[in-house]
Amino acid sequence: MAPVFYPREVVKQALTHNAAAVIFAHNHPSGIAELSQADHNITQRLKSALELVDIRVLDHIVVGDGETVSFAETGRL
């Protein structure tokens, strides 16, 4: 089951910190750092929500066992 998250809470936190941009990161409990379709969907939802208040998403980094994968570096952002 995918974790529950609420874009409005992310937007609220970004506004609280007066952020102009954000970088997301999360770990994959499997230890495999690869970008899943669920990761892509969540990133797009967050990006859309933050665009409404002029906050840019600079990157979303997935962390595995000793390695990371970046949405920005792979051209998916």
PDB file with SEQRES, HELIX, SHEET and CRYST1 records, atoms N, CA, C and O in Angstrom:
SEQRES   1 A   77  MET ALA PRO VAL PHE TYR PRO ARG GLU VAL VAL LYS GLN          
SEQRES   2 A   77  ALA LEU THR HIS ASN ALA ALA ALA VAL ILE PHE ALA HIS          
SEQRES   3 A   77  ASN HIS PRO SER GLY ILE ALA GLU LEU SER GLN ALA ASP          
SEQRES   4 A   77  HIS ASN ILE THR GLN ARG LEU LYS SER ALA LEU GLU LEU          
SEQRES   5 A   77  VAL ASP ILE ARG VAL LEU ASP HIS ILE VAL VAL GLY ASP          
SEQRES   6 A   77  GLY GLU THR VAL SER PHE ALA GLU THR GLY ARG LEU              
HELIX    1 AA1 PRO A    7  THR A   16  1                                  10    
HELIX    2 AA2 GLN A   37  GLU A   51  1                                  15    
SHEET    1 AA1 3 ALA A  21  ASN A  27  0                                        
SHEET    2 AA1 3 ARG A  56  VAL A  63  1                                        
SHEET    3 AA1 3 THR A  68  SER A  70 -1                                        
CRYST1    1.000    1.000    1.000  90.00  90.00  90.00 P 1           1          
ATOM      1  N   MET A   1       0.841  -1.186   0.000  1.00  0.00           N  
ATOM      2  CA  MET A   1       0.000   0.000   0.000  1.00  0.00           C  
ATOM      3  C   MET A   1       0.884   1.247   0.000  1.00  0.00           C  
ATOM      4  O   MET A   1       1.847   1.337   0.762  1.00  0.00           O  
ATOM      5  N   ALA A   2       0.550   2.198  -0.856  1.00  0.00           N  
ATOM      6  CA  ALA A   2       1.320   3.446  -0.944  1.00  0.00           C  
ATOM      7  C   ALA A   2       1.050   4.326   0.277  1.00  0.00           C  
ATOM      8  O   ALA A   2      -0.061   4.338   0.807  1.00  0.00           O  
ATOM      9  N   PRO A   3       2.062   5.055   0.714  1.00  0.00           N  
ATOM     10  CA  PRO A   3       1.857   5.951   1.858  1.00  0.00           C  
ATOM     11  C   PRO A   3       0.868   7.054   1.513  1.00  0.00           C  
ATOM     12  O   PRO A   3       0.759   7.471   0.360  1.00  0.00           O  
ATOM     13  N   VAL A   4       0.158   7.512   2.517  1.00  0.00           N  
ATOM     14  CA  VAL A   4      -0.804   8.583   2.324  1.00  0.00           C  
ATOM     15  C   VAL A   4      -0.093   9.915   2.489  1.00  0.00           C  
ATOM     16  O   VAL A   4       0.665  10.110   3.440  1.00  0.00           O  
ATOM     17  N   PHE A   5      -0.336  10.823   1.569  1.00  0.00           N  
ATOM     18  CA  PHE A   5       0.215  12.167   1.691  1.00  0.00           C  
ATOM     19  C   PHE A   5      -0.829  13.138   1.173  1.00  0.00           C  
ATOM     20  O   PHE A   5      -1.704  12.777   0.386  1.00  0.00           O  
ATOM     21  N   TYR A   6      -0.721  14.357   1.623  1.00  0.00           N  
ATOM     22  CA  TYR A   6      -1.679  15.379   1.235  1.00  0.00           C  
ATOM     23  C   TYR A   6      -0.937  16.577   0.654  1.00  0.00           C  
ATOM     24  O   TYR A   6      -0.223  17.272   1.377  1.00  0.00           O  
ATOM     25  N   PRO A   7      -1.098  16.827  -0.652  1.00  0.00           N  
ATOM     26  CA  PRO A   7      -0.414  17.970  -1.263  1.00  0.00           C  
ATOM     27  C   PRO A   7      -0.683  19.273  -0.529  1.00  0.00           C  
ATOM     28  O   PRO A   7       0.202  20.126  -0.460  1.00  0.00           O  
ATOM     29  N   ARG A   8      -1.880  19.452   0.022  1.00  0.00           N  
ATOM     30  CA  ARG A   8      -2.186  20.709   0.724  1.00  0.00           C  
ATOM     31  C   ARG A   8      -1.271  20.906   1.924  1.00  0.00           C  
ATOM     32  O   ARG A   8      -0.923  22.040   2.255  1.00  0.00           O  
ATOM     33  N   GLU A   9      -0.874  19.812   2.584  1.00  0.00           N  
ATOM     34  CA  GLU A   9       0.038  19.914   3.723  1.00  0.00           C  
ATOM     35  C   GLU A   9       1.442  20.304   3.264  1.00  0.00           C  
ATOM     36  O   GLU A   9       2.137  21.056   3.947  1.00  0.00           O  
ATOM     37  N   VAL A  10       1.851  19.797   2.117  1.00  0.00           N  
ATOM     38  CA  VAL A  10       3.150  20.162   1.562  1.00  0.00           C  
ATOM     39  C   VAL A  10       3.149  21.641   1.189  1.00  0.00           C  
ATOM     40  O   VAL A  10       4.096  22.366   1.492  1.00  0.00           O  
ATOM     41  N   VAL A  11       2.080  22.082   0.530  1.00  0.00           N  
ATOM     42  CA  VAL A  11       1.959  23.493   0.151  1.00  0.00           C  
ATOM     43  C   VAL A  11       1.962  24.368   1.400  1.00  0.00           C  
ATOM     44  O   VAL A  11       2.632  25.400   1.442  1.00  0.00           O  
ATOM     45  N   LYS A  12       1.215  23.952   2.411  1.00  0.00           N  
ATOM     46  CA  LYS A  12       1.144  24.717   3.658  1.00  0.00           C  
ATOM     47  C   LYS A  12       2.525  24.868   4.296  1.00  0.00           C  
ATOM     48  O   LYS A  12       2.882  25.958   4.743  1.00  0.00           O  
ATOM     49  N   GLN A  13       3.294  23.798   4.343  1.00  0.00           N  
ATOM     50  CA  GLN A  13       4.640  23.858   4.919  1.00  0.00           C  
ATOM     51  C   GLN A  13       5.561  24.752   4.095  1.00  0.00           C  
ATOM     52  O   GLN A  13       6.339  25.527   4.651  1.00  0.00           O  
ATOM     53  N   ALA A  14       5.476  24.645   2.787  1.00  0.00           N  
ATOM     54  CA  ALA A  14       6.314  25.479   1.919  1.00  0.00           C  
ATOM     55  C   ALA A  14       5.989  26.950   2.122  1.00  0.00           C  
ATOM     56  O   ALA A  14       6.893  27.784   2.176  1.00  0.00           O  
ATOM     57  N   LEU A  15       4.708  27.275   2.235  1.00  0.00           N  
ATOM     58  CA  LEU A  15       4.307  28.663   2.459  1.00  0.00           C  
ATOM     59  C   LEU A  15       4.735  29.152   3.844  1.00  0.00           C  
ATOM     60  O   LEU A  15       5.130  30.306   4.008  1.00  0.00           O  
ATOM     61  N   THR A  16       4.653  28.275   4.827  1.00  0.00           N  
ATOM     62  CA  THR A  16       5.081  28.623   6.185  1.00  0.00           C  
ATOM     63  C   THR A  16       6.544  29.047   6.211  1.00  0.00           C  
ATOM     64  O   THR A  16       6.934  29.942   6.960  1.00  0.00           O  
ATOM     65  N   HIS A  17       7.345  28.388   5.380  1.00  0.00           N  
ATOM     66  CA  HIS A  17       8.780  28.680   5.321  1.00  0.00           C  
ATOM     67  C   HIS A  17       9.117  29.719   4.250  1.00  0.00           C  
ATOM     68  O   HIS A  17      10.287  30.002   3.990  1.00  0.00           O  
ATOM     69  N   ASN A  18       8.082  30.278   3.640  1.00  0.00           N  
ATOM     70  CA  ASN A  18       8.264  31.291   2.600  1.00  0.00           C  
ATOM     71  C   ASN A  18       9.185  30.787   1.480  1.00  0.00           C  
ATOM     72  O   ASN A  18      10.024  31.530   0.969  1.00  0.00           O  
ATOM     73  N   ALA A  19       9.014  29.523   1.114  1.00  0.00           N  
ATOM     74  CA  ALA A  19       9.875  28.889   0.115  1.00  0.00           C  
ATOM     75  C   ALA A  19       9.566  29.384  -1.287  1.00  0.00           C  
ATOM     76  O   ALA A  19       8.405  29.578  -1.646  1.00  0.00           O  
ATOM     77  N   ALA A  20      10.601  29.584  -2.068  1.00  0.00           N  
ATOM     78  CA  ALA A  20      10.457  29.890  -3.485  1.00  0.00           C  
ATOM     79  C   ALA A  20      10.578  28.607  -4.303  1.00  0.00           C  
ATOM     80  O   ALA A  20      10.113  28.535  -5.441  1.00  0.00           O  
ATOM     81  N   ALA A  21      11.214  27.594  -3.705  1.00  0.00           N  
ATOM     82  CA  ALA A  21      11.425  26.314  -4.375  1.00  0.00           C  
ATOM     83  C   ALA A  21      11.604  25.227  -3.323  1.00  0.00           C  
ATOM     84  O   ALA A  21      11.925  25.511  -2.170  1.00  0.00           O  
ATOM     85  N   VAL A  22      11.391  23.973  -3.736  1.00  0.00           N  
ATOM     86  CA  VAL A  22      11.539  22.834  -2.827  1.00  0.00           C  
ATOM     87  C   VAL A  22      12.269  21.694  -3.537  1.00  0.00           C  
ATOM     88  O   VAL A  22      12.302  21.619  -4.765  1.00  0.00           O  
ATOM     89  N   ILE A  23      12.845  20.823  -2.737  1.00  0.00           N  
ATOM     90  CA  ILE A  23      13.433  19.570  -3.203  1.00  0.00           C  
ATOM     91  C   ILE A  23      12.847  18.474  -2.329  1.00  0.00           C  
ATOM     92  O   ILE A  23      12.894  18.556  -1.102  1.00  0.00           O  
ATOM     93  N   PHE A  24      12.298  17.454  -2.962  1.00  0.00           N  
ATOM     94  CA  PHE A  24      11.732  16.323  -2.230  1.00  0.00           C  
ATOM     95  C   PHE A  24      12.733  15.181  -2.199  1.00  0.00           C  
ATOM     96  O   PHE A  24      13.550  15.037  -3.109  1.00  0.00           O  
ATOM     97  N   ALA A  25      12.669  14.383  -1.167  1.00  0.00           N  
ATOM     98  CA  ALA A  25      13.493  13.170  -1.077  1.00  0.00           C  
ATOM     99  C   ALA A  25      12.733  12.155  -0.242  1.00  0.00           C  
ATOM    100  O   ALA A  25      12.048  12.506   0.719  1.00  0.00           O  
ATOM    101  N   HIS A  26      12.863  10.906  -0.620  1.00  0.00           N  
ATOM    102  CA  HIS A  26      12.301   9.825   0.190  1.00  0.00           C  
ATOM    103  C   HIS A  26      13.076   8.548  -0.087  1.00  0.00           C  
ATOM    104  O   HIS A  26      13.733   8.402  -1.118  1.00  0.00           O  
ATOM    105  N   ASN A  27      12.978   7.633   0.859  1.00  0.00           N  
ATOM    106  CA  ASN A  27      13.683   6.368   0.698  1.00  0.00           C  
ATOM    107  C   ASN A  27      12.742   5.288   0.187  1.00  0.00           C  
ATOM    108  O   ASN A  27      11.531   5.344   0.400  1.00  0.00           O  
ATOM    109  N   HIS A  28      13.311   4.320  -0.482  1.00  0.00           N  
ATOM    110  CA  HIS A  28      12.582   3.117  -0.865  1.00  0.00           C  
ATOM    111  C   HIS A  28      12.969   2.024   0.123  1.00  0.00           C  
ATOM    112  O   HIS A  28      14.127   1.609   0.165  1.00  0.00           O  
ATOM    113  N   PRO A  29      12.019   1.557   0.912  1.00  0.00           N  
ATOM    114  CA  PRO A  29      12.331   0.525   1.912  1.00  0.00           C  
ATOM    115  C   PRO A  29      12.952  -0.734   1.314  1.00  0.00           C  
ATOM    116  O   PRO A  29      13.660  -1.467   2.005  1.00  0.00           O  
ATOM    117  N   SER A  30      12.687  -0.989   0.026  1.00  0.00           N  
ATOM    118  CA  SER A  30      13.272  -2.160  -0.638  1.00  0.00           C  
ATOM    119  C   SER A  30      14.781  -2.026  -0.766  1.00  0.00           C  
ATOM    120  O   SER A  30      15.489  -3.016  -0.952  1.00  0.00           O  
ATOM    121  N   GLY A  31      15.274  -0.775  -0.663  1.00  0.00           N  
ATOM    122  CA  GLY A  31      16.701  -0.532  -0.833  1.00  0.00           C  
ATOM    123  C   GLY A  31      17.106  -0.289  -2.269  1.00  0.00           C  
ATOM    124  O   GLY A  31      18.270  -0.003  -2.550  1.00  0.00           O  
ATOM    125  N   ILE A  32      16.146  -0.400  -3.190  1.00  0.00           N  
ATOM    126  CA  ILE A  32      16.435  -0.209  -4.608  1.00  0.00           C  
ATOM    127  C   ILE A  32      16.063   1.215  -4.994  1.00  0.00           C  
ATOM    128  O   ILE A  32      14.901   1.611  -4.915  1.00  0.00           O  
ATOM    129  N   ALA A  33      17.061   1.972  -5.408  1.00  0.00           N  
ATOM    130  CA  ALA A  33      16.830   3.369  -5.799  1.00  0.00           C  
ATOM    131  C   ALA A  33      16.481   3.423  -7.278  1.00  0.00           C  
ATOM    132  O   ALA A  33      17.357   3.555  -8.133  1.00  0.00           O  
ATOM    133  N   GLU A  34      15.194   3.321  -7.564  1.00  0.00           N  
ATOM    134  CA  GLU A  34      14.728   3.478  -8.938  1.00  0.00           C  
ATOM    135  C   GLU A  34      13.423   4.250  -8.901  1.00  0.00           C  
ATOM    136  O   GLU A  34      12.674   4.170  -7.928  1.00  0.00           O  
ATOM    137  N   LEU A  35      13.153   4.995  -9.959  1.00  0.00           N  
ATOM    138  CA  LEU A  35      11.975   5.839 -10.015  1.00  0.00           C  
ATOM    139  C   LEU A  35      10.776   5.021 -10.475  1.00  0.00           C  
ATOM    140  O   LEU A  35      10.760   4.493 -11.587  1.00  0.00           O  
ATOM    141  N   SER A  36       9.779   4.922  -9.613  1.00  0.00           N  
ATOM    142  CA  SER A  36       8.580   4.158  -9.943  1.00  0.00           C  
ATOM    143  C   SER A  36       7.513   5.059 -10.545  1.00  0.00           C  
ATOM    144  O   SER A  36       7.622   6.284 -10.508  1.00  0.00           O  
ATOM    145  N   GLN A  37       6.491   4.442 -11.094  1.00  0.00           N  
ATOM    146  CA  GLN A  37       5.359   5.207 -11.616  1.00  0.00           C  
ATOM    147  C   GLN A  37       4.676   5.958 -10.482  1.00  0.00           C  
ATOM    148  O   GLN A  37       4.220   7.084 -10.676  1.00  0.00           O  
ATOM    149  N   ALA A  38       4.599   5.357  -9.313  1.00  0.00           N  
ATOM    150  CA  ALA A  38       4.000   6.033  -8.153  1.00  0.00           C  
ATOM    151  C   ALA A  38       4.808   7.269  -7.781  1.00  0.00           C  
ATOM    152  O   ALA A  38       4.235   8.306  -7.449  1.00  0.00           O  
ATOM    153  N   ASP A  39       6.135   7.169  -7.834  1.00  0.00           N  
ATOM    154  CA  ASP A  39       6.992   8.334  -7.555  1.00  0.00           C  
ATOM    155  C   ASP A  39       6.710   9.446  -8.563  1.00  0.00           C  
ATOM    156  O   ASP A  39       6.612  10.616  -8.195  1.00  0.00           O  
ATOM    157  N   HIS A  40       6.584   9.078  -9.817  1.00  0.00           N  
ATOM    158  CA  HIS A  40       6.305  10.057 -10.864  1.00  0.00           C  
ATOM    159  C   HIS A  40       4.946  10.731 -10.619  1.00  0.00           C  
ATOM    160  O   HIS A  40       4.827  11.952 -10.721  1.00  0.00           O  
ATOM    161  N   ASN A  41       3.931   9.929 -10.297  1.00  0.00           N  
ATOM    162  CA  ASN A  41       2.591  10.469 -10.059  1.00  0.00           C  
ATOM    163  C   ASN A  41       2.574  11.440  -8.881  1.00  0.00           C  
ATOM    164  O   ASN A  41       1.972  12.512  -8.959  1.00  0.00           O  
ATOM    165  N   ILE A  42       3.229  11.064  -7.807  1.00  0.00           N  
ATOM    166  CA  ILE A  42       3.277  11.927  -6.620  1.00  0.00           C  
ATOM    167  C   ILE A  42       4.011  13.222  -6.941  1.00  0.00           C  
ATOM    168  O   ILE A  42       3.572  14.304  -6.551  1.00  0.00           O  
ATOM    169  N   THR A  43       5.118  13.111  -7.647  1.00  0.00           N  
ATOM    170  CA  THR A  43       5.897  14.301  -8.004  1.00  0.00           C  
ATOM    171  C   THR A  43       5.058  15.250  -8.852  1.00  0.00           C  
ATOM    172  O   THR A  43       5.078  16.460  -8.626  1.00  0.00           O  
ATOM    173  N   GLN A  44       4.326  14.723  -9.818  1.00  0.00           N  
ATOM    174  CA  GLN A  44       3.497  15.568 -10.676  1.00  0.00           C  
ATOM    175  C   GLN A  44       2.367  16.227  -9.878  1.00  0.00           C  
ATOM    176  O   GLN A  44       2.049  17.393 -10.110  1.00  0.00           O  
ATOM    177  N   ARG A  45       1.763  15.495  -8.948  1.00  0.00           N  
ATOM    178  CA  ARG A  45       0.697  16.085  -8.122  1.00  0.00           C  
ATOM    179  C   ARG A  45       1.236  17.216  -7.265  1.00  0.00           C  
ATOM    180  O   ARG A  45       0.622  18.277  -7.157  1.00  0.00           O  
ATOM    181  N   LEU A  46       2.394  16.978  -6.654  1.00  0.00           N  
ATOM    182  CA  LEU A  46       2.994  18.015  -5.815  1.00  0.00           C  
ATOM    183  C   LEU A  46       3.419  19.220  -6.649  1.00  0.00           C  
ATOM    184  O   LEU A  46       3.212  20.365  -6.248  1.00  0.00           O  
ATOM    185  N   LYS A  47       4.003  18.957  -7.793  1.00  0.00           N  
ATOM    186  CA  LYS A  47       4.441  20.043  -8.672  1.00  0.00           C  
ATOM    187  C   LYS A  47       3.249  20.902  -9.097  1.00  0.00           C  
ATOM    188  O   LYS A  47       3.334  22.130  -9.082  1.00  0.00           O  
ATOM    189  N   SER A  48       2.149  20.267  -9.471  1.00  0.00           N  
ATOM    190  CA  SER A  48       0.942  20.997  -9.874  1.00  0.00           C  
ATOM    191  C   SER A  48       0.380  21.832  -8.734  1.00  0.00           C  
ATOM    192  O   SER A  48      -0.009  22.982  -8.937  1.00  0.00           O  
ATOM    193  N   ALA A  49       0.336  21.262  -7.544  1.00  0.00           N  
ATOM    194  CA  ALA A  49      -0.186  21.993  -6.383  1.00  0.00           C  
ATOM    195  C   ALA A  49       0.690  23.191  -6.049  1.00  0.00           C  
ATOM    196  O   ALA A  49       0.182  24.272  -5.751  1.00  0.00           O  
ATOM    197  N   LEU A  50       1.993  23.004  -6.097  1.00  0.00           N  
ATOM    198  CA  LEU A  50       2.912  24.090  -5.750  1.00  0.00           C  
ATOM    199  C   LEU A  50       2.956  25.173  -6.825  1.00  0.00           C  
ATOM    200  O   LEU A  50       3.190  26.339  -6.508  1.00  0.00           O  
ATOM    201  N   GLU A  51       2.739  24.816  -8.072  1.00  0.00           N  
ATOM    202  CA  GLU A  51       2.710  25.812  -9.144  1.00  0.00           C  
ATOM    203  C   GLU A  51       1.612  26.843  -8.914  1.00  0.00           C  
ATOM    204  O   GLU A  51       1.744  27.995  -9.328  1.00  0.00           O  
ATOM    205  N   LEU A  52       0.535  26.436  -8.259  1.00  0.00           N  
ATOM    206  CA  LEU A  52      -0.580  27.351  -7.994  1.00  0.00           C  
ATOM    207  C   LEU A  52      -0.171  28.518  -7.100  1.00  0.00           C  
ATOM    208  O   LEU A  52      -0.795  29.578  -7.127  1.00  0.00           O  
ATOM    209  N   VAL A  53       0.873  28.316  -6.313  1.00  0.00           N  
ATOM    210  CA  VAL A  53       1.353  29.376  -5.407  1.00  0.00           C  
ATOM    211  C   VAL A  53       2.780  29.798  -5.768  1.00  0.00           C  
ATOM    212  O   VAL A  53       3.514  30.319  -4.929  1.00  0.00           O  
ATOM    213  N   ASP A  54       3.158  29.567  -7.016  1.00  0.00           N  
ATOM    214  CA  ASP A  54       4.454  30.004  -7.557  1.00  0.00           C  
ATOM    215  C   ASP A  54       5.661  29.461  -6.799  1.00  0.00           C  
ATOM    216  O   ASP A  54       6.632  30.184  -6.573  1.00  0.00           O  
ATOM    217  N   ILE A  55       5.603  28.193  -6.409  1.00  0.00           N  
ATOM    218  CA  ILE A  55       6.745  27.530  -5.777  1.00  0.00           C  
ATOM    219  C   ILE A  55       7.229  26.447  -6.739  1.00  0.00           C  
ATOM    220  O   ILE A  55       6.454  25.594  -7.173  1.00  0.00           O  
ATOM    221  N   ARG A  56       8.522  26.492  -7.066  1.00  0.00           N  
ATOM    222  CA  ARG A  56       9.111  25.543  -8.007  1.00  0.00           C  
ATOM    223  C   ARG A  56       9.576  24.273  -7.305  1.00  0.00           C  
ATOM    224  O   ARG A  56      10.022  24.312  -6.158  1.00  0.00           O  
ATOM    225  N   VAL A  57       9.466  23.154  -8.004  1.00  0.00           N  
ATOM    226  CA  VAL A  57      10.038  21.888  -7.543  1.00  0.00           C  
ATOM    227  C   VAL A  57      11.351  21.716  -8.297  1.00  0.00           C  
ATOM    228  O   VAL A  57      11.353  21.542  -9.516  1.00  0.00           O  
ATOM    229  N   LEU A  58      12.463  21.764  -7.575  1.00  0.00           N  
ATOM    230  CA  LEU A  58      13.786  21.659  -8.190  1.00  0.00           C  
ATOM    231  C   LEU A  58      14.203  20.221  -8.439  1.00  0.00           C  
ATOM    232  O   LEU A  58      14.876  19.925  -9.426  1.00  0.00           O  
ATOM    233  N   ASP A  59      13.801  19.322  -7.538  1.00  0.00           N  
ATOM    234  CA  ASP A  59      14.198  17.921  -7.687  1.00  0.00           C  
ATOM    235  C   ASP A  59      13.380  17.047  -6.754  1.00  0.00           C  
ATOM    236  O   ASP A  59      12.782  17.525  -5.790  1.00  0.00           O  
ATOM    237  N   HIS A  60      13.365  15.775  -7.056  1.00  0.00           N  
ATOM    238  CA  HIS A  60      12.818  14.736  -6.183  1.00  0.00           C  
ATOM    239  C   HIS A  60      13.844  13.611  -6.230  1.00  0.00           C  
ATOM    240  O   HIS A  60      14.120  13.049  -7.290  1.00  0.00           O  
ATOM    241  N   ILE A  61      14.397  13.295  -5.080  1.00  0.00           N  
ATOM    242  CA  ILE A  61      15.482  12.314  -4.997  1.00  0.00           C  
ATOM    243  C   ILE A  61      14.972  11.061  -4.290  1.00  0.00           C  
ATOM    244  O   ILE A  61      14.389  11.134  -3.209  1.00  0.00           O  
ATOM    245  N   VAL A  62      15.203   9.917  -4.922  1.00  0.00           N  
ATOM    246  CA  VAL A  62      14.839   8.631  -4.340  1.00  0.00           C  
ATOM    247  C   VAL A  62      16.111   7.992  -3.801  1.00  0.00           C  
ATOM    248  O   VAL A  62      17.118   7.892  -4.502  1.00  0.00           O  
ATOM    249  N   VAL A  63      16.050   7.563  -2.552  1.00  0.00           N  
ATOM    250  CA  VAL A  63      17.216   7.019  -1.856  1.00  0.00           C  
ATOM    251  C   VAL A  63      17.046   5.515  -1.664  1.00  0.00           C  
ATOM    252  O   VAL A  63      16.000   5.046  -1.215  1.00  0.00           O  
ATOM    253  N   GLY A  64      18.091   4.770  -2.011  1.00  0.00           N  
ATOM    254  CA  GLY A  64      18.121   3.328  -1.773  1.00  0.00           C  
ATOM    255  C   GLY A  64      19.304   3.007  -0.894  1.00  0.00           C  
ATOM    256  O   GLY A  64      19.845   3.891  -0.230  1.00  0.00           O  
ATOM    257  N   ASP A  65      19.711   1.766  -0.881  1.00  0.00           N  
ATOM    258  CA  ASP A  65      20.877   1.350  -0.098  1.00  0.00           C  
ATOM    259  C   ASP A  65      22.154   1.865  -0.758  1.00  0.00           C  
ATOM    260  O   ASP A  65      22.670   1.253  -1.693  1.00  0.00           O  
ATOM    261  N   GLY A  66      22.656   2.992  -0.264  1.00  0.00           N  
ATOM    262  CA  GLY A  66      23.921   3.522  -0.752  1.00  0.00           C  
ATOM    263  C   GLY A  66      23.874   4.186  -2.113  1.00  0.00           C  
ATOM    264  O   GLY A  66      24.924   4.486  -2.681  1.00  0.00           O  
ATOM    265  N   GLU A  67      22.689   4.422  -2.653  1.00  0.00           N  
ATOM    266  CA  GLU A  67      22.603   5.097  -3.942  1.00  0.00           C  
ATOM    267  C   GLU A  67      21.365   5.983  -3.989  1.00  0.00           C  
ATOM    268  O   GLU A  67      20.419   5.795  -3.225  1.00  0.00           O  
ATOM    269  N   THR A  68      21.390   6.939  -4.890  1.00  0.00           N  
ATOM    270  CA  THR A  68      20.251   7.844  -5.078  1.00  0.00           C  
ATOM    271  C   THR A  68      19.977   8.005  -6.567  1.00  0.00           C  
ATOM    272  O   THR A  68      20.855   7.809  -7.408  1.00  0.00           O  
ATOM    273  N   VAL A  69      18.732   8.367  -6.867  1.00  0.00           N  
ATOM    274  CA  VAL A  69      18.337   8.679  -8.232  1.00  0.00           C  
ATOM    275  C   VAL A  69      17.577  10.000  -8.179  1.00  0.00           C  
ATOM    276  O   VAL A  69      16.710  10.193  -7.327  1.00  0.00           O  
ATOM    277  N   SER A  70      17.907  10.898  -9.089  1.00  0.00           N  
ATOM    278  CA  SER A  70      17.337  12.217  -9.124  1.00  0.00           C  
ATOM    279  C   SER A  70      16.403  12.388 -10.319  1.00  0.00           C  
ATOM    280  O   SER A  70      16.762  12.061 -11.450  1.00  0.00           O  
ATOM    281  N   PHE A  71      15.201  12.904 -10.057  1.00  0.00           N  
ATOM    282  CA  PHE A  71      14.286  13.205 -11.157  1.00  0.00           C  
ATOM    283  C   PHE A  71      14.905  14.250 -12.091  1.00  0.00           C  
ATOM    284  O   PHE A  71      14.812  14.126 -13.312  1.00  0.00           O  
ATOM    285  N   ALA A  72      15.528  15.263 -11.524  1.00  0.00           N  
ATOM    286  CA  ALA A  72      16.114  16.332 -12.345  1.00  0.00           C  
ATOM    287  C   ALA A  72      17.242  15.778 -13.221  1.00  0.00           C  
ATOM    288  O   ALA A  72      17.298  16.079 -14.413  1.00  0.00           O  
ATOM    289  N   GLU A  73      18.131  14.981 -12.648  1.00  0.00           N  
ATOM    290  CA  GLU A  73      19.268  14.455 -13.411  1.00  0.00           C  
ATOM    291  C   GLU A  73      18.849  13.502 -14.512  1.00  0.00           C  
ATOM    292  O   GLU A  73      19.539  13.378 -15.524  1.00  0.00           O  
ATOM    293  N   THR A  74      17.717  12.821 -14.324  1.00  0.00           N  
ATOM    294  CA  THR A  74      17.247  11.881 -15.352  1.00  0.00           C  
ATOM    295  C   THR A  74      16.295  12.540 -16.344  1.00  0.00           C  
ATOM    296  O   THR A  74      15.764  11.877 -17.235  1.00  0.00           O  
ATOM    297  N   GLY A  75      16.078  13.856 -16.188  1.00  0.00           N  
ATOM    298  CA  GLY A  75      15.231  14.587 -17.114  1.00  0.00           C  
ATOM    299  C   GLY A  75      13.739  14.350 -16.936  1.00  0.00           C  
ATOM    300  O   GLY A  75      12.958  14.628 -17.847  1.00  0.00           O  
ATOM    301  N   ARG A  76      13.338  13.850 -15.796  1.00  0.00           N  
ATOM    302  CA  ARG A  76      11.919  13.562 -15.569  1.00  0.00           C  
ATOM    303  C   ARG A  76      11.183  14.645 -14.789  1.00  0.00           C  
ATOM    304  O   ARG A  76      10.041  14.460 -14.368  1.00  0.00           O  
ATOM    305  N   LEU A  77      11.855  15.776 -14.606  1.00  0.00           N  
ATOM    306  CA  LEU A  77      11.211  16.847 -13.860  1.00  0.00           C  
ATOM    307  C   LEU A  77      11.087  18.075 -14.725  1.00  0.00           C  
ATOM    308  O   LEU A  77      10.567  19.096 -14.276  1.00  0.00           O  
TER     309      LEU A  77                                                      
END                                                                             
